[in-house]
Amino acid sequence: MSVPEVVPIAYEPDHRTSTIGRWDGGQFFASVTAAFPEGWTMDDDWRERKRWYAVLHRFDRAGGHLGSSIASTGTTAQGERGAIDAADTLLDGWLDALPGRRYESIAIAPFAVRFEGALFGLVVEDRGGDGEGGETEWAELHPDGLGFSAPWDGLYDT
């Protein structure tokens, strides 16, 4: 089954989709997440390369990408807890600035943004399934690692 034009994402309080919803200008997906630069391979300085980010993606009412606010708050080597706390604080401010914000399920179109060499977005991927019950396409939210696939009910796999 092909990836739909807009991918449903279910709002789940206290889980990884607890900061998604709608606002007066459309829809949003927000998270605090870590990312490595694209093409990076595991080596001794992984703590220096693992960066923490506050991320707010905004979409119109139909699910089209309007823009993203992305800010790095530090690396794991600099102190993971401090970087996460700083990202949480920044993200809270961005969310508070969304007029009419309410947390609920959304449906968004695939998109991609690159920031500091890392991929952010909902990207359609071929999983190489067998075509007979095995999924061949899905949409993955990068760098969060949330995968969406048939039956396209908004629930994610990690």
N, C-alpha and C positions, 0 to 999 in steps of 0.2 A: 504494500500500500504506500502510495506516495505521500510525502510531507504536504500537509494542507497549506494554502496561501497564508493563513494566520494560524498559529499554533496555540491551542488553549493551554494555559498554565493555571493550575488550581491553587487557590489561596489556602495555606495550611498554617494556622497559628502555631507558634512554638516549634516550627520546622524551618527548612531552608527557603520556603516561599512565604514567610511571615511578613515580609516588607514589599508586597506587591499590591497594586490596586489601581484605583482611578482617582483623578483629580479634575478640576474644572476644565483643564486643557486637554484631557485625554486619559492615558494610562501610564503606569510607571512600573519599573522593576528596579529595586534597590538592594544592594548587598555590601557586606564587607567580605573581601575575598583576597586570596594570595595568588600571585602569578609569577611565572618564570618567563624570561624572554623567549620568543619563538626560536626554535632550532637549538635551544640549550640542551646539553646532556649532563647527566649527574657527574659531579666531580667534587673535589674537596671543599670548594668554596660555595656550596649550594646555599648556605645561610646568607651569604652576601647577595646572591642572585634572587632569593625568594623575597619579593616585595609585597607589602600589604597595601590594599587600596580601599577607598570608599568609592562606590559606584552607584550612579543614579542614571538609568536609561529612561528617556521619556518618549512616548508614542502618542500619535493622534488617536481619535476615538475608533478608527478603523484598524488600528494596529501598526500603522506605518511609523518607522523610526523618525523622531524629530530631532534628537540630539542626546548626548551623554555628557554627564559631569563625572570625571574620573580624577582622583587625586591620590598620589602615593603618600603614605604616612610613615614609611620606614621599612627596614629589612628585618628579617629574623635575627641576623647577627647584631643589629642595633638594639634588639629587645622586642621579641614578638608581642608580649602582653602590652607594652607601651604603644606599639604600632597599631594593634587591634583597638585599643581604647581610643586612640586618636582618630582612627577611622570611624568608630562608632559615634563619637562626638560630632565629627564633620557631617556624617550621614544624617544624624538627627536634625541638624540645622537645615540641611537641604530639604528633608522631608517636611519639616515644619513650615517651610516657605512655599509648599504646594497648596494653593487655595482649594478648599473643598476636598481635601485628601480623605479617602476612605479605603480601607484594606478589603480587598475582594479578589476573586479570580479575574484573569485577564486573557486576552488572545492577541498575539503579536506576530508580525511578519519577520522572517529571518533577516538579519542584518549583521554587519561586522564593523568594528572600530579597532584601530590599533593605537596603543598608547605605550610609550616607553618600551617599544619592541615586543609588547604582549598583545595577544588577541583577546578582545572583549566582544561578545555578541552571541546571537542565536544562529548557529551555522548548520546548514544541512550537510550531513555526512553519509557516505556509503559504508555500511558495516559489512558488506560482502556476504550477505545472507544467501541462502540457497534458492530463494524465490518461491519455495513451497512451504510457507509457514514461517520461515526464518526471515526476520526483518532485514531488508536491504537498505532502507533509508531511515534516518532519524534526524532529529534536530538536537544539537547539544549546545547548552549555554556555557560559553567560555568566559573566564577560566573557572567558573564555579563547578563545572563537572556534572551538571544536571542534564540528563538525556530524556528526550520525549519521543514516543513512538506510538504506533497503532496499539490500541484503538483510539488514540488521540483524545483521551479523556482528561488531560491536564495533569495527570500524575507523572512524576519523574522517577528515573532510575539513576543511581550513582555508580 
